[in-house]
Amino acid sequence: MSKLVNPKDLEFLLYRVFNAEQLTEFERYQDHDRTTFDGILKTSERIAEDFFLPHNAKADEHEPQFDGDKVTTIPEVKEAWKHFAETGLMSARHQYDDGGMQLPSMIHMACNAYFMAANPSTAGYPFLTSAAANVIHAFGSEQQKATFLPPMFDGRFSGTMALTEPDVGSSLGDLTTKATPQDDGSYRIKGQKMYISGGDQDITENIVHLVLARIEGAPVGVKGISLFIVPKFLTNADGSLAERNDVQLAGLLHKMGYRGTTSTVLNFGEQDNCRGYLIGEANKGLSYMFKMMNEARIGVGLGGAMIGYRGYLESLDYARNRPQGRSVTNRDPLSKPLNIVEHTDVKRMLLAQKSYVEGSLALCLYAARLVDVQEGCDDEQQASEAGVLLDLLTPIVKSFPSYYGPRANDLAIQVLGGSGYIREYPVEQCYRDNRLNPIHEGTHGIQSLDLLGRKMWQHNGKGQQLLMARVQATLKSALQQPSLKAMAELYQQHLNTFMQTVMALGQKLQQGEVETALANSAVFLDMMGKMVIGWLWLEMADKAAQQFKDSDAAEDQQFLAGKLQAAQYFIRWEMGEINHQAQLLTSFDETCLSMQTEWF
Ligand SMILES: Cc1cc2nc3c(=O)[nH]c(=O)nc-3n(C[C@H](O)[C@H](O)[C@H](O)COP(=O)(O)OP(=O)(O)OC[C@H]3O[C@@H](n4cnc5c(N)ncnc54)[C@H](O)[C@@H]3O)c2cc1C
């Protein structure tokens, strides 16, 4: 079996649960069929296994080096980048006219799953590049598109997103990088950016930074932020490289994980000669960047899910092969030891991982399917509803996998015992890599405020209604299957508790008691994440139970039985916490809110 993703799982999710073939009914995807989908998935799996996985540990041990002049990465990263670019995956989502494959987002996401599981640091370079290219494609001028997109798509140029500054992280409205208009229509950029992933490297001939900056005289706060293309090397009219732009690498940052991706501090305009080109209209930069960030947030969710998934498969393989101890009823010291996968407590840890990571992957694929309906469906209402639902779910797609992925990796370490703690086994690196995900692209806390303070009530709560309609449809179907009735009824109880909580929070916000209502937003984010993942597990169980009746191959039945058991685990074991969370939220518990800073 693949070390990266269980192929049965991907097939089940894509074709059974989310009906990928139905997407080919949209005009945009009509040239595709299951054969083309499977072809690109197979290619992705092969390239991930042959060119990304083998140097995952090496890139961790041999971080990129900066000698004060240039950065050096290990050669395997360049090789992987080259193979990735050759697949056409960088532009796969785009239209044929733009050099793309018109590949559905859901299939693209499944392809990316292989790379994220194989080597998240090396995958970071192409993923950032395609996200940056997508922003230029959506909002750039024709000239900007013609100059930068072809070399970004074919792998000559890479891309970055440069938002964070040393003193400005979560609160982007405070950023200070300046942009001064020039007579030729360009801008002079001045400021310092920090933590910029891929901000310098020796992999590509040029780097296209997308930089948030404030044009002199712009309004304060988020309404005065503009977005600029700032290339490392300027380009001539024919696309060839011209002189070096005034973007200097101040230094590399040394991280806990994700060590293969450079993390940089960049100085823009030290010599007052950094040229930038405005994207779209002035002062709309943050909304343009949100296109990239929303995409990146789903990508971060996928990272959380797939690094967790890799750890799960590693720990499962270890548990199946590690003999240790005997059953609690066996007192014969001469009897053959059991493999640890037979011990109930190890099963618990494996089931928890399975429920987190397979549930998270399902969520990421579902979000990508919403993108497909939003972008490809002719029916305007369906397309717009998909967009509204995606908006609501984005903080959860970012946060659930990035919080529970590292928890899965923590359990994987525990399954391996001492072996889990040493660097000869990959699970400790998985944990270190995955620990980034709740921090970047909007921290866990910021996502929770976005969800409870904004997304829940956007479009007059339409997103909630759309979500509930889908949840009810799953419940109705599951309740009709005798084997799922008890699970579905339990889910229904949790759903009622959740809805009562939402009402209480909504009322508090309507009364204008914002601080009290949002005080426990992280609890709400977790609670709603569990509701959504529980729903997807019920949906998977429903499809698995239907398929179970039609399949007679033992291997398929074992796979489906595993899905049913994991659904039961998640709904019975993990969702129980919802009652306690509802209690904290509906009583507007003030333990954290009323804590005084002096009391720490
Ligand atoms: C490895 C790595 C790669 C990165 N890559 C990039 C990149 O490519 N481009 C880029 O622009 N940035 C990048 N970042 C930066 C990243 O997005 C920021 O670290 C993140 O947004 C948090 O900002 P901060 O570190 O300044 O923390 P802070 O904003 O100072 O937050 C610290 C803590 O305070 C909490 N907090 C802050 N404000 C609030 C609030 N209003 N309410 C409640 N809690 C709050 C946060 O949740 C967090 O727990 C990267 C970071 C890392 C570590």
The ligand as an SDF file (V2000), in Angstrom:
LIG
                    3D

 53 58  0  0  0  0  0  0  0  0999 V2000
    7.0740   28.8260    9.4660 C   0  0  0  0  0  0  0  0  0  0  0  0
    6.2520   30.0430    9.1940 C   0  0  0  0  0  0  0  0  0  0  0  0
    5.9510   30.3820    7.8770 C   0  0  0  0  0  0  0  0  0  0  0  0
    5.2490   31.5530    7.6080 C   0  0  0  0  0  0  0  0  0  0  0  0
    5.0610   31.9370    6.3070 N   0  0  0  0  0  0  0  0  0  0  0  0
    4.5760   33.1830    6.0520 C   0  0  0  0  0  0  0  0  0  0  0  0
    4.5440   33.6910    4.7270 C   0  0  0  0  0  0  0  0  0  0  0  0
    4.9220   33.0180    3.7740 O   0  0  0  0  0  0  0  0  0  0  0  0
    4.0880   34.9580    4.5300 N   0  0  0  0  0  0  0  0  0  0  0  0
    3.6620   35.7440    5.5600 C   0  0  0  0  0  0  0  0  0  0  0  0
    3.2640   36.8780    5.3180 O   0  0  0  0  0  0  0  0  0  0  0  0
    3.6700   35.2860    6.8430 N   0  0  0  0  0  0  0  0  0  0  0  0
    4.1220   34.0290    7.1060 C   0  0  0  0  0  0  0  0  0  0  0  0
    4.1670   33.5520    8.3870 N   0  0  0  0  0  0  0  0  0  0  0  0
    3.7000   34.4250    9.4710 C   0  0  0  0  0  0  0  0  0  0  0  0
    2.4340   33.9260   10.1060 C   0  0  0  0  0  0  0  0  0  0  0  0
    1.3490   34.0960    9.2380 O   0  0  0  0  0  0  0  0  0  0  0  0
    2.2890   34.6640   11.4440 C   0  0  0  0  0  0  0  0  0  0  0  0
    3.2650   34.0920   12.3080 O   0  0  0  0  0  0  0  0  0  0  0  0
    0.9050   34.5410   12.0260 C   0  0  0  0  0  0  0  0  0  0  0  0
   -0.0100   35.2610   11.2550 O   0  0  0  0  0  0  0  0  0  0  0  0
    0.8460   35.0580   13.4690 C   0  0  0  0  0  0  0  0  0  0  0  0
    1.4440   36.3000   13.5750 O   0  0  0  0  0  0  0  0  0  0  0  0
    2.5380   36.5340   14.7270 P   0  0  0  0  0  0  0  0  0  0  0  0
    3.5530   35.4860   14.6170 O   0  0  0  0  0  0  0  0  0  0  0  0
    2.9840   37.9400   14.6340 O   0  0  0  0  0  0  0  0  0  0  0  0
    1.7540   36.3030   16.0700 O   0  0  0  0  0  0  0  0  0  0  0  0
    0.8180   37.3450   16.8130 P   0  0  0  0  0  0  0  0  0  0  0  0
   -0.1010   38.0000   15.8520 O   0  0  0  0  0  0  0  0  0  0  0  0
    1.6580   38.2030   17.6750 O   0  0  0  0  0  0  0  0  0  0  0  0
   -0.0380   36.3670   17.7230 O   0  0  0  0  0  0  0  0  0  0  0  0
    0.4940   35.7240   18.8790 C   0  0  0  0  0  0  0  0  0  0  0  0
   -0.6540   35.0570   19.6390 C   0  0  0  0  0  0  0  0  0  0  0  0
   -1.6390   36.0350   20.0110 O   0  0  0  0  0  0  0  0  0  0  0  0
   -2.9110   35.6790   19.4990 C   0  0  0  0  0  0  0  0  0  0  0  0
   -3.6100   36.8830   19.0730 N   0  0  0  0  0  0  0  0  0  0  0  0
   -3.1410   37.8970   18.3250 C   0  0  0  0  0  0  0  0  0  0  0  0
   -4.0920   38.8160   18.1240 N   0  0  0  0  0  0  0  0  0  0  0  0
   -5.2030   38.3610   18.7310 C   0  0  0  0  0  0  0  0  0  0  0  0
   -6.5250   38.8720   18.8850 C   0  0  0  0  0  0  0  0  0  0  0  0
   -6.9120   40.0130   18.3140 N   0  0  0  0  0  0  0  0  0  0  0  0
   -7.4070   38.1420   19.5950 N   0  0  0  0  0  0  0  0  0  0  0  0
   -7.0530   36.9600   20.1400 C   0  0  0  0  0  0  0  0  0  0  0  0
   -5.8170   36.4470   20.0370 N   0  0  0  0  0  0  0  0  0  0  0  0
   -4.9000   37.1250   19.3420 C   0  0  0  0  0  0  0  0  0  0  0  0
   -2.6380   34.7500   18.3270 C   0  0  0  0  0  0  0  0  0  0  0  0
   -3.7340   33.8800   18.0840 O   0  0  0  0  0  0  0  0  0  0  0  0
   -1.3900   34.0160   18.7990 C   0  0  0  0  0  0  0  0  0  0  0  0
   -1.7540   32.9320   19.6000 O   0  0  0  0  0  0  0  0  0  0  0  0
    4.8050   32.3580    8.6800 C   0  0  0  0  0  0  0  0  0  0  0  0
    5.0580   31.9790    9.9990 C   0  0  0  0  0  0  0  0  0  0  0  0
    5.7830   30.8450   10.2590 C   0  0  0  0  0  0  0  0  0  0  0  0
    6.0880   30.4760   11.6860 C   0  0  0  0  0  0  0  0  0  0  0  0
  1  2  1  0
  2  3  1  0
  2 52  2  0
  3  4  2  0
  4  5  1  0
  4 50  1  0
  5  6  2  0
  6  7  1  0
  6 13  1  0
  7  8  2  0
  7  9  1  0
  9 10  1  0
 10 11  2  0
 10 12  1  0
 12 13  2  0
 13 14  1  0
 14 15  1  0
 14 50  1  0
 15 16  1  0
 16 17  1  0
 16 18  1  0
 18 19  1  0
 18 20  1  0
 20 21  1  0
 20 22  1  0
 22 23  1  0
 23 24  1  0
 24 25  2  0
 24 26  1  0
 24 27  1  0
 27 28  1  0
 28 29  2  0
 28 30  1  0
 28 31  1  0
 31 32  1  0
 32 33  1  0
 33 34  1  0
 33 48  1  0
 34 35  1  0
 35 36  1  0
 35 46  1  0
 36 37  1  0
 36 45  1  0
 37 38  2  0
 38 39  1  0
 39 40  1  0
 39 45  2  0
 40 41  1  0
 40 42  2  0
 42 43  1  0
 43 44  2  0
 44 45  1  0
 46 47  1  0
 46 48  1  0
 48 49  1  0
 50 51  2  0
 51 52  1  0
 52 53  1  0
M  END
$$$$
